[in-house]
Amino acid sequence: MLHYAVIFFIIAIIAAVLGFGGIAGAATGIAKILFIVFLIMAVLSFLFGRKR
């Protein structure tokens, strides 16, 4: 999950440098969503993993 978030962030940076604003905005949005999902899953895994 984190790997894909970083890839979309890099795509957004490259698209922004080349002037593709729409693609950069979309890639940034996807990267944010993936990062938030990663954080939620990591916290849940940490909490439920400690109980065992």
N, C-alpha and C positions, 0 to 999 in steps of 0.2 A: 504494500500500500504506500509506504513512504517512498519507495523507489519510483513509483509512477507519479507521485506528487512532485518529486524533484525533476523528473523528466518533463512534465508539463510546465514547470516553472522555467526550465531552461528553454523550452520551445517559446514560451511567452517573452523571455528576454530577447531571444534572437529575432522573433517577429517584430518586437517593438523597435529594435535597432534598425531593421530593414524597412520600417514604416507601415507594417500591417497592423493597424490599431485594433480592428475587429477580432482578428485571430489572436492577438496578444491578450485582449480582454477576456475572450472565451477560455483560453488556456490558463489564464490566471484564476478565473472562477473555478475551473475544474481542479486545479492544483489546491486551492483553498478547501474545497469540499473533500478531496481525498485526504488532505492533511488532518482535517477535523475528524473524519472517520477513523483514521489511523490513531489519533490521540484517544478517542473514545474506546476503541478496541484495546489499546495498550493499557489503559486504566482499568477496564473491566477484567482483562486477563491478569493484571497484577493483583487486583482485589480478590478475584475468585481463586487464583492460584495459591494465595497465602493460606486459605482455609484448609487446604489438604495437608 
